[in-house]
Amino acid sequence: MILSVLVVDDHAMFRTGVRAELERLGTARVEVVGEAEDVDTAVAAVERLRPDVVLLDVHLPGGGGPEVIRRTQAGTTFLALSVSDAAEDVIGVIRAGARGYVTKNISAGELLDAIDRVAGGDAVFSPRLAGFVLDAFAGTIEVAQVDEDLDRLTEREREVMRLIARGYAYKEVAKELFISVKTVETHVSSVLRKLQLSSRHELTRWASDRRLI
């Protein structure tokens, strides 16, 4: 049986690369039947194409990967494929209903195996990410509190927060996110105010305690 796959990511070059690799290695196992770039196009594509597996990025325009899952009918199998390895992203998309979560440094062969496994009903995670899910169920990560704290931040503020907490300088954050240093400073000030923190050192400790970096 050849599995039908929908690739959902807001970067066209990444979608093209995934399609090319899957078509090169998996012609007898998978068929990429479509692509989507944001929440609305993803929901429409899922409803129209009814793929066996959706490769879903976590951060998408229009509400993010979990919103796609919430807006589609039960029965669709989602495998998160994201550059992010942050605990709140992993837990959030799994709570929404994804069957697995792998990061974008996965090889094409490993991705094919992951697609096969989630289509067959298994749960698949990159090794480090599986620990987040186990910790969440064990109660060592306070998921509700993490969600409440992060809900205060915009999507862009979360991106800035994570990079600053990882030790990036303002100029490095600006380069990474294609924004100005002044905009980075504005976002950092907003993040500190919303989280009631006084310095980037406190922010790093806050994010580390919640396994966000």
C-alpha positions as CSV (number, residue, x, y, z in Angstrom):
1,M,0.0,0.0,0.0
2,I,1.3,3.4,-1.0
3,L,0.7,6.1,1.7
4,S,-0.6,9.5,0.6
5,V,1.3,12.4,2.3
6,L,0.5,16.1,2.6
7,V,3.4,18.4,3.4
8,V,2.5,21.5,5.4
9,D,5.2,24.2,6.0
10,D,5.4,27.9,5.4
11,H,8.7,27.7,3.6
12,A,8.4,26.7,0.0
13,M,12.0,25.6,-0.4
14,F,11.6,23.2,2.6
15,R,8.4,21.7,1.1
16,T,10.1,21.2,-2.2
17,G,13.1,19.5,-0.5
18,V,10.9,17.2,1.5
19,R,8.8,16.3,-1.6
20,A,12.0,15.6,-3.6
21,E,13.6,13.4,-0.9
22,L,10.4,11.4,-0.4
23,E,9.9,10.9,-4.1
24,R,13.5,9.9,-4.5
25,L,13.6,7.3,-1.8
26,G,10.0,6.3,-1.2
27,T,8.3,5.8,-4.6
28,A,7.0,2.4,-3.6
29,R,6.0,3.5,-0.1
30,V,4.6,7.1,-0.2
31,E,3.1,9.6,-2.6
32,V,3.2,13.3,-1.9
33,V,-0.3,14.4,-2.9
34,G,-0.2,18.1,-2.0
35,E,1.4,21.0,-0.1
36,A,0.1,23.8,2.1
37,E,1.7,26.9,3.5
38,D,-0.6,28.1,6.4
39,V,-3.5,27.0,8.6
40,D,-6.3,27.8,6.1
41,T,-4.6,26.1,3.1
42,A,-3.7,23.2,5.3
43,V,-7.2,22.6,6.5
44,A,-8.6,22.9,3.0
45,A,-6.0,20.5,1.6
46,V,-6.7,17.9,4.4
47,E,-10.4,18.1,3.7
48,R,-10.0,17.9,-0.1
49,L,-7.2,15.3,-0.3
50,R,-7.8,13.1,2.7
51,P,-4.1,12.1,3.0
52,D,-3.0,9.2,5.1
53,V,-0.4,11.3,6.9
54,V,0.1,15.0,7.2
55,L,3.7,16.3,7.8
56,L,2.9,19.3,9.9
57,D,5.1,22.2,10.9
58,V,4.4,23.6,14.3
59,H,4.7,27.3,13.6
60,L,2.4,28.3,10.7
61,P,0.7,31.6,9.8
62,G,-2.9,31.6,10.9
63,G,-2.6,29.9,14.3
64,G,0.1,27.2,14.2
65,G,0.1,23.4,13.7
66,P,-2.2,22.6,16.6
67,E,-4.9,24.8,15.0
68,V,-4.8,22.7,11.8
69,I,-5.4,19.6,13.9
70,R,-8.3,21.1,15.8
71,R,-10.0,22.3,12.6
72,T,-9.8,19.0,10.8
73,Q,-12.0,15.9,11.2
74,A,-10.9,13.0,13.4
75,G,-9.1,10.2,11.6
76,T,-6.4,12.2,10.0
77,T,-2.9,11.2,11.1
78,F,-0.5,14.1,11.8
79,L,3.3,13.8,12.2
80,A,4.9,17.1,13.4
81,L,8.0,18.0,11.5
82,S,9.6,21.1,12.9
83,V,12.9,22.9,13.5
84,S,11.7,23.6,17.1
85,D,12.7,21.2,19.8
86,A,11.1,23.3,22.6
87,A,9.0,21.4,25.2
88,E,5.9,23.6,24.8
89,D,5.8,23.0,21.0
90,V,6.2,19.3,21.4
91,I,3.6,19.0,24.2
92,G,1.2,21.4,22.5
93,V,1.0,19.6,19.2
94,I,0.8,16.2,20.8
95,R,-2.0,17.4,23.1
96,A,-3.8,18.6,20.0
97,G,-3.7,15.1,18.5
98,A,-0.5,14.6,16.5
99,R,0.9,11.0,16.6
100,G,4.5,12.0,16.7
101,Y,7.1,14.8,16.5
102,V,10.4,14.7,14.7
103,T,12.9,17.5,14.0
104,K,14.0,18.7,10.6
105,N,17.5,17.3,11.0
106,I,16.0,13.8,10.5
107,S,17.2,11.9,7.4
108,A,14.9,11.1,4.5
109,G,15.1,7.4,5.4
110,E,14.2,8.0,9.0
111,L,11.3,10.3,7.9
112,L,10.0,7.5,5.7
113,D,10.1,5.1,8.6
114,A,8.3,7.6,10.8
115,I,5.6,8.1,8.3
116,D,5.1,4.3,8.0
117,R,5.0,4.0,11.8
118,V,2.4,6.7,12.5
119,A,0.3,5.5,9.7
120,G,0.3,2.1,11.4
121,G,-0.8,3.6,14.7
122,D,2.6,4.0,16.5
123,A,3.7,7.1,18.2
124,V,7.1,8.4,16.9
125,F,9.4,10.9,18.5
126,S,13.0,12.0,18.2
127,P,14.7,10.6,21.3
128,R,15.2,13.9,23.2
129,L,11.6,14.9,22.5
130,A,10.1,11.7,23.9
131,G,11.4,12.8,27.3
132,F,9.3,15.9,27.2
133,V,6.1,13.9,26.6
134,L,6.9,11.5,29.4
135,D,7.7,14.3,31.8
136,A,4.5,16.0,30.9
137,F,2.4,12.9,31.7
138,A,4.5,12.3,34.8
139,G,3.8,15.8,36.0
140,T,7.4,17.0,36.2
141,I,6.6,19.7,33.5
142,E,3.7,21.9,34.7
143,V,2.0,22.1,31.3
144,A,-0.9,24.2,32.3
145,Q,1.3,26.9,33.8
146,V,3.7,26.9,30.8
147,D,0.7,27.3,28.5
148,E,-0.7,30.2,30.6
149,D,2.6,32.0,30.7
150,L,3.2,31.6,27.0
151,D,-0.3,32.7,26.1
152,R,0.8,36.2,27.3
153,L,3.3,36.3,24.5
154,T,2.8,36.8,20.8
155,E,4.3,34.3,18.3
156,R,7.1,36.7,17.5
157,E,7.8,37.4,21.2
158,R,8.1,33.6,21.8
159,E,10.7,33.3,19.0
160,V,12.7,36.2,20.4
161,M,12.4,34.9,24.0
162,R,13.7,31.5,23.0
163,L,16.7,32.9,21.1
164,I,17.6,35.4,23.9
165,A,17.3,32.6,26.5
166,R,19.7,30.5,24.4
167,G,22.3,33.2,24.7
168,Y,21.9,35.0,21.3
169,A,23.0,38.6,21.2
170,Y,20.4,41.2,20.0
171,K,22.2,41.5,16.6
172,E,22.1,37.7,16.2
173,V,18.4,37.5,17.0
174,A,17.8,40.3,14.5
175,K,19.7,38.4,11.8
176,E,18.0,35.1,12.6
177,L,14.5,36.6,12.4
178,F,15.1,39.2,9.7
179,I,14.1,42.1,11.9
180,S,15.9,45.2,13.2
181,V,17.9,45.3,16.5
182,K,15.5,48.0,17.7
183,T,12.5,45.7,17.1
184,V,14.4,42.9,19.0
185,E,14.8,45.4,21.9
186,T,11.2,46.2,21.9
187,H,10.1,42.6,21.9
188,V,12.5,41.7,24.8
189,S,11.2,44.6,26.8
190,S,7.6,43.4,26.2
191,V,8.5,39.8,27.1
192,L,10.2,40.8,30.4
193,R,7.2,43.0,31.3
194,K,4.6,40.3,30.5
195,L,6.5,37.6,32.4
196,Q,7.4,40.0,35.3
197,L,11.1,39.5,34.9
198,S,13.8,42.1,35.3
199,S,16.7,40.9,33.1
200,R,17.7,38.5,30.3
201,H,19.5,36.4,32.9
202,E,16.2,35.9,34.7
203,L,14.6,35.1,31.4
204,T,17.2,32.4,30.6
205,R,16.6,30.8,34.0
206,W,12.8,31.1,33.5
207,A,12.9,29.4,30.1
208,S,15.4,26.7,31.3
209,D,13.2,25.8,34.3
210,R,10.3,25.3,31.9
211,R,12.4,23.3,29.4
212,L,11.8,25.8,26.7
213,I,15.4,25.9,25.4
